[in-house]
């Protein structure tokens, strides 16, 4: 990851502020593993942070190194005593939080980090015994597009590459699933073939129309592939 804070843009455009149903779907998948104290890595302007707080956690440490996003994050939660915000890379500060958190969450963030395994080792050191690592990432390298490049993605994952990164960092995977199979085709057409580089209208429409349908389907049928991957893991002893 580039250590220039100005060059880090936090959450990619798959997780924009109006993707309400999408965010809720993700946090509901993570809810049984959150515990009370959570670290969110790459919190951006706090869009997903708000969903974590609504899920009932008692404390959130939100890390955002971007100089342009952090002031918005800080302002958003300035009056919320449950939230501590940090304008630095989590890896830089992780030594200050030994066995502190019940969960560490990377939502549309890990793909921005060049050495993902090293980052996850830092996360492991901050988890309490019995804590959980929560990851949501873009999937399928053939979907890699100009948009991915512009927002700073080093990669899109598949089950094998994400498993390798997580297990190499000293975790045992307890949940790994593809997510949003319906999103593959529109994403491929819009961003891989047509090379669009903005997502606003597309994400808003998809969130309102397709996500509720896909959520019902994937509740009973686990897709063999999907536009994203969702993972839950715990540290090995």
N, C-alpha and C positions, 0 to 999 in steps of 0.2 A: 504494500500500500504506500502511496505517496505521502510522505510526512508533511508536505506543505498543506496546512489546514485550508488554505484558499482553494486548493485543487480537489478537495473532498466534498462531494455533493450529497452525502448521506443516502437516504432512501431513494431507490430508483423510481421511475415513473409508473411501475406496476402497482405502487402502493400510494396513490394520490389521495388527497383528503376526502374526495367524494366517493371513494370505494367502500362505502359503509358496510354493505352486506358481505363483501369479501373479507374485510378486516374482522367482522364479527365471526365469520366462519372459522378463520384462523385461530382467533383467541378462544373460541369454544373447543377447538381440538386440543389446545394447550391447557385449558382450565384445570383438569385434574392434576396437573404437574406443577402448577405455579407456586404453591405455598404462600408464604406471607411476604418475604423480601425478595424482590426481583431486580436484576440488572438488565437493562435494555441497551444493547450495543448499536450505535448508529441510530439514535432516536430521531434524527431529522428535526422537524418542527413539532413533533409530539403527536402526530396523528394516531399511530398505533399505541402510543403511551396511554392515551385516553381510554382506549379499550381495555388495556391491562388494569387500569385503575377501576374501571367499571366492573371488572371481573371479581373485585373484592380483595385485592392484595392490600397489605397495610403499609408497604414501603416500596418506593421505586427509585432506583438510581439510574438516571438517564444520561448516557454518555454520547456526546456529539462533538466531534473535532472541527467541524466546518465553521469557519469564522462568519460566513454569511447566514447559516441556519441557526447557530446556537443562540443568538439574541432572541429569536422568535420562540425557541424552546424555553429559554429562561423566563421570558415574559409570560408565556402561556401558563406556567405553573408557579409563578412567583408567590401566589397566595395559597398554594396547596402544600400543607405541612407534610404530606406523605411523600413529596417528591424532592429529591436532591438532583441537581443538574451539574454536569461536569463538561467543560469545554476542552477536552483533550481525548487522545486515543486511549481506549480501555487498556490496551497492552501496556501503555506507559504508567497507568495508575493502578494496575491490578494488584501490585504488591502491597497496596494500602488496605486491601480487603481480603485477608486470608480467611477462608471458610466462612464467608459473610452471607452468601446468598442462597436462597432455596432454589432459585432458577436463574439461569442466564439465557437471554433470548437474542437471537440474531434473525430478524425478519427482513428479508430482501437486503441483506448486508454482507453476508459471508462471501458472496461472489465478487465483492469489491476489494477483497483482501488477497493480496498476492500469495502470501504464505498462510494459507488457511489453517493448516495443522498447528503451526506455532501459535496463532491467535487462540485456537481452541485449548491449547495447553495452558495458556494464561487464564482462560475461562475456568478450566478445571480447578485451578489453584484457589479460586474464589468461592467455590461451591461448598456448602455444608455437607456433612455426611448424609447421604440419602437425597441430595439435591439433583436437579435435572438440567440438562442442556436442551434448549428448544431452538430448532432451526427451521426456517422457511426460505427456500431459494428457488430461482428460476431453473427449469430443467430442460434437457434435450439440446445438445450442442448444435444439431442441425437447424434449430430455431435462432441461433446466434445471428444478430442483425446489426445494422448500423446504429440502431437505438441502443443496443447493448454496449457497443463500443463507446458511444458518446457519453453514456452515463457511468462509464468506468468499470464495466464488468470484465473481469479476467476470464470468466468461463460461465457456461451453464452446466449444471450437474446431471449425472444419471445416478442410479442406485449404487453402482460400483464406485464411482469417484467420490461420492459423498460418504459412503461407508468407509472407504480407505482413509479419508481425511479425519473422520471422527474416531475411528478405532485406533489410528496412529497416535492420536492425542490422548489415549488412555481412557476411552469411554466404551461402555457396552450399550448397544442400540436396543431399545425396547419397543420402538415404534418407528416405522419407515414406510411411507406411502406416497404414491403419486397423487397429484391433486389437480383438479380442473382439467379433465380430459377434453371437454368441449372447447376449451380455449386454444387448443393446438392449432386448429385450422384457421380461425380468424387471425391469430397472431402470425402464423406463417405467411398468409396472404398479405396482410397489412404491412408487416415489418421486415420479413425476410425477402419476399418477392417484390413488393411495391416500394420497399425501403422508406416507409414513413418514419419520421423521427419524433412525432408528438403523439400522445396517447389520450389527451383529456376527454374529448367527446366519446372516443371509443370505449374507454374505461367506464365512464359514467353510464353509457347505454348498456354495456355488458353487465355492469353491477346491478342495475335495476331489473333487467330482463332475464339474463342467463344464469346468474349466480344462484338465485333461489331455486331454480329448476335443477341445476347441477348438484346443489347441496342435498336435495332430496334423493336424487339418484345415487350419489356416492355414499349416502348413509347406508344403503343396502347392497350396493355393488362396488367393490373395490376396483378401480380402473387399473389396467396393466401398464398404462403410460399416462402422462399428464403434463401440463405446461409448467407445473411446479412440483417440488418435493417438500414434504413435511417430515421432520424427524424429531424424535424424543430419545434422549440417551441419559445414562447415569454414569458417574465415574467408577472405574474399576477400583477395587480395594488396593 
